[in-house]
Amino acid sequence: MAQNQIIKHNKVEHFLGSADSKAFSNLIFIHGEQYLQKQALDSISLFLLGSNHDKFALETLEGGSVTMGEIIEQVSTFSFSLSRKVILVKKIPLFQSKTKTNEIVFSQSELDHFMDFIEKGIPENHYLILTANLVDKRKKIFKEIKNKALIIDCQVASGSRKADIDEQRAVLQTIARKVLSRADKNLEPRAFTSLVDLTGFDLELFSRNLEKLIVYTGKNPNITNADVKKVISRDKTDPIFNLTNALMEKDTEKTLFYFNSLLNKGFHILQLLRSMENQIRKLILVKCCAQQISRSKTLGIKKMGFNVFKQSILPKIVEYDKKTKRDIKELNESFLNHDSKKKTKQNELLLAPNPKNAYPVFQTFQKSENFSQKELNQALIFLSDMDYKMKSSSFNEKTALENFVINICSKEGFIHAQQN
């Protein structure tokens, strides 16, 4: 097999169907849309590992937290128990410059060392898979990888030309077919159009909304336009949703992208601060609920399937909400003869206001496990301080919030109050 092949994301299954695993490239580079990256990665790892797919043959490293020397050492180290070894480096920072964060960025000498390593050749039956969201095709490192690797191109046109929109729509249709086929469901054409209008080109959100509709429609094989309007209309993608969702995922690159994009579209910086502040408050409420449910043990929802969550955890969340309602009622009654404006808004404090639509609750509880209680408390204090400063003094608000995003998304944990 030629090693310098470039395969589009929608051709991966066809390519693997005729590929010879014994002659497969030892270096695979996947770049572009994260959702499509995950699909391509699942297919390739299953192809390479076969029955060992869920075992220890796949080792995952996080780009930005490992050195180039550690990557090369992992790829070069032989295993006594496995016939094949696959090293995955997610979001490898091959194209980034030095930043002020604690994340590792490779120097030119390290990149040269890596190029020498792949030039000499990766050991037989060892495979290195690299993923990256953005690439700079002008750089020498990309040209070197292009000559030696199997490249999976998961990029999708992001423009507004007809050709771009057609490409985006085709990707969404492919995702819909795959998700719906697993549940033996059919999405009516009008329903698909409505779902795209409400979701936009956000592949993760589009997929999640399909899952919601599958659960909502139950045994009914058809998902109608009325179903979409009823279930998804409340979750119509506010442009700010992309920002808060990226923040919950601790994705620095995406969060900064949406932050600057919203500013360029005319959103006020205070509006963006408040949206992040509200999201942090929500995650703190989730943490409090999780601690009460688990009695100080972690729930481990990241490793839990949706059905398990719905059966074992959701009922406890509903009971927690009932207690919250009782507490709010008592609180509001105590204010009844004083100031009605002080009444607490109930829905803002409920974690599962609509238990029948449980998937968003599942997602929020999952992502809350990206943060510790301490760093969420610190983040809330910072944003409150920032809110006050914006109203009382002059400073570079944009840079301050960008630094906040970088710090809260880092693996080191966010510290503010102790230092201020």
N, C-alpha and C positions, 0 to 999 in steps of 0.2 A: 504494500500500500504506500502510495506517495505520502510523504510526511507533511508536505506543505499544502494541504487541502484546506479550503474554506467552505464550510457547510452552513447554510442558513438554518435557523431554528426549526423551521417547518419541514426540513428535509432530514432531520436527525434520525427518525425512526426508519425511514426508507434506506438511509445510508447504512445504519447498523444491521439492517436485515440482510445485506449482502457483503458485510465486512468480515474479514478473517481476524479473529481475536489474537491469533498468534503473530500476525503481521501488523498489529495495531500500533499506532504511534505512541511512544512512551511519554510524550508531552502533549497535553491538551489545554487549550486556552479558550475560555468561554467569556464573552463580554456582551454587555447590553442590558436589556430589561431584566430585572431581578427575577420576576416571576418565570420568565422564559428560561433564564439560567437554571433555576431549580428543576424545571422539567427536563432540560437537556442533561443536567448532572445526574438525575435519577436514572435516566435511560442509559447513560454511559457507564455509571457505576454498576448497574445491574448486568450490563453486557460484559464488563470486565471481570466481575466477581462471581456472577452466577449464583450458586447456592450459598456462597460466603457473603452475599450482599449485606446481610444484617449482622455480620460478625465483626471481628477486629481487623479485618484486612483493609478497611478504610480508616485512615487517620486524618482528622480534620485540624487544621491550624488556622488561626485568625490573623489575617493580614493586618499589619499595624501593631501587632503584639509579639511577633517573632522576628528574629534577625535573619539575614540571608544565610549566615553560617548554620543556623539551626534548621532552616529549610533544606539546605544541601545535605546536612548530616542525616536528617530523617529519611531523605530519598535514598541516600547511599547505604544506610544501615540494613543489613540482611536479617530476615526473620528465619528462625529455625522451624517454625510450625506452619508457616503459610507459603503456598506455592506462588502467590501473587501478592503484591503490596501496592496499595494506592494511597498517595498523599494528596490531600485536597487543601489548597491554600485559598481561603475565601477573601475577596476584596484585597488582593495583593497590591500594595502601593508602588507599582513600577513606574507610574507616570506622574506622581505627586512630587512637589517641592517641599523643602523643609517648612514645618509649621511650629507654632508655639505650644502645641499639645504634647502629651506624653506618648503619642503614637509614634512608632518607628517608621522612618522614611529612609529609603536606601540611598547611600552616596553613590557617586559615579564609579568609584573603585569596587563597591559591592555589586553593582550592576555588571561591571566588566568581569568580575569573578563568576557571576551567574552565567554570563554569556560563554565564558570558557568552559564551565561545567556542562552546559547543554551541547556545546560544540564537541566535547569529548564523548558525550553520549550517556544517557541515563542507564543504570544497570538493567540487565535483562529481567523481564517479569516485574519490574518496578515502573510505576506510572505516576507522573506528576500532573495534577489538574489545577490550573490557576483560573480564578474568576476575577473579573473587574467590571465595575459599572461603566466607567468612562475610560477611553484609551486615546492616546495621542499617536496617530499613525505616522507622524513625521519623525518620531524619535527612533534612534538606532536600536533600542531594545525591542521595539515592536517589529522592526524589520528582521531582527535576528530570530525572534520567536516565529514570525511568519514563515521563515525558511525551514524551521525545524519542527513546527507543531501542527497538530490538527486544530484548526480554529473553528469554533462554533459561534457564528455571528447572530446574536440575539437582539440586535438593534432594530428599532422600528421607527419609521419616519415620524417626526413630531410636528411637522408643519401643518398648514391649513389648506394646502392645495388639494385639488380633487384626488390626485394620485396618492397623496399622503393619507387622506381620510379613508380612501378605499383600502389602503394597506392596513390601517388601524382596524377598520371594520372586519377585514378578513381574519386578523389575529383574534379578535373578540369572538368571531363565529367559530373558530377552531377551538378556543377555550370552552365555549358553550357546549359544543358537541361532546367534548371529552368529559366535562363535569356531568352533563345530563345523561350520558350513556351509562355511567356508573350507577345511576338511580333509575334507569329505564324511563326517563322523562322526555317530554317534548315541549319545546318553547315556541309558542306561536309567533309568527313574523312580527306582528304589531307589538307583542310583548317584548321581543328582542329590541326593537327600535326604541321603545319606552325605557327599557333598562339601560341602553347605551346613553340616551339623553340624560337620565338621572345620574348615571355613574361617571360618564366621561371616559377618557382613555386611562383608566387606572386599573391595571390587570388584577392586582390583589383584591381591590374593592369589588370589581366586577365578579370575580370568582366567589367571594364571600357572599355577595348578594344572591348569586345563583343558589348557593347552599341554603340561604335563608328561605328562598322560594321553594326549594325541594322539601324542606322540613314543613313549611306552612301548608303546602298542597297535599301532604300526606299520601294517601293511596291513589289520588287522582293522577293519571298519567300525563295530563296536559297542564302547562302553566300558561295562564291567559294574561291578557293585558290588564284585566281587572285585578288579578292577583298582584301584578307588579305595582299598580297604582296604590293598592291597599297596603302592601308590605314595605315597599321601598320609598314611597313618597316622603315618609317621615325622616328617612335617612339620605335624602337628596344631597349630593356632594356639595357642601359649602366649600369654596376654594380653601378656606382655613382648615378644613378637615385633613387635607393632605399634609399640612404643616404639623398639626397635633399628632397625626398618625405616625409620621416620620420621627417625631420627638419620642413617642412611646416605644418605637422600635430601636431607639438609641442610634439612629442612622444619621451621623453628623453631616455627611455630604448632602443627603436628601433634605434634611431640615433646613440647612443654610440655603439650599437652592430655592425651596418654597418660600422661605422667609424673604429673600431678596426679590423673588418673582412677585410676591404679593405687594411688597413696597413699591415696585415698579408699576404695578397695576393701580396704584392710588390708595391702597389700604393705609390707614394711619398706624404708626408704630405702637401707639397705646392700645389700639384694637388687637394687634398681634400679641402684645404682652398679656392682655387680659385673657385671650384665648388659651395661651400657654399656662397662665395662672389657674384658670378653671380646670384645665386638664390635670394639672398637678394635684389640685384639690380632690378631683374625682379619684385619682390613683391613691391618695391618702385614705379616702373613705373605703376603697377596695381593700387596702392593706389592713385597716382596722377590722373589717368584716372577716377577712381571711384568717387573721390571728385569732378571732373569737371562735370561728368555725373549727380551726385546727388545733386550738388550745396551745398556741405558740409554736406549733410545728408548721413547716411549709406545706402547702397544698400540693405542690408539684404539678400544677395545671399545664405547664409547658410540655410535659410528657404524657398528658392525658388526652384521650380522644373526646370528641364532642359529645358522643352518646353517653360515655361514662360521666362526663361533667353534668349533662342534663339529668341523669338519673340519680347521681349521688350528691352533687354539690348544689345544683340549682334549688332544690327544695329547702336547703339550709339558708340560702341567700334570700329566698322568699320569706322565710320565717324571720330573718334578720330585718327585712324591710317592714314586716308587720310591727315589730318592736319599735322600729324607727318612727312609723306612723303614730303609734301610741304616744311616744315621747314628744313628737311634734305637736300632737293634739293637746297634751297637757301644757306644753310650753305656750302655745297660742292662747289657751284658755287663761293662763296666768297674766297674759298681756291684754286680755279683752277689755278690762276696765282702765287700762292705762293708755296705750298707744297702738292702735290697730296697724300702723305702718310697720311695726316691729315684728309682725307675724312672719314666721319662717315658711318659705315656699317648700312644700312637701316634695314635689317631683325632683327638685335639684339634689335631694339627699337619698333618693331611692336608687338602688343599684340594679334592680330588675323591674322597672315600672310596668313592663309588658312581658311576663314570663313566657308567653307563647312565642315571642320573638327572642329566643335565648342566645342566638349565635353572637350578636354584638357583645353580650355580657361575657360570654366565653372568651372572646377575643380580648376584652379589656382586662379580665382576670389573668389571662396568659401574659399579656404585656406588662402588667404590674410587677411581675416577677423579674423584669429587667432592672428593677430599682430596689434599693433597700429603703426601709422606713426613714432612716436617718437622712439619706440624701434627698428624699422627697421633702422632708421637713426643712432642710437647708435651702432647697430650691424655692419653696414657698416664701421663706423669709427674704431671700434675695429679690424675688419678683415684687414683693410688697415694698421693700426698700426702694426698688427701682421705680415703682409706681409713684411713690412719694417724691423722689428726686426729680422725676420728669415734670412734676407740677410745681416744684419749688426752686429749682436751680438749672443751670445750663451746663450740659456736658454732651459728649458724643454718644447719644442713645443707641444708635445702630451698632457701633462697635461693642458697646457694653452687652447688648443682647446677643450678638454673635459670639462673644466670649463665653456667655452663659451657656449657649447651645453646645459649644465645643466641650465645655467642662462637664455639663450634665450628661452628655452622651459618651464621655470617656469611661474607661474601665476602672479608673482610680477612685471614683466616688466624688461627689460634689461637696465642697466645704465652703461655707460663707460666714455664718454667724460667729464662729470662734475666731475668725480672722478680722472681723469687723465689729 
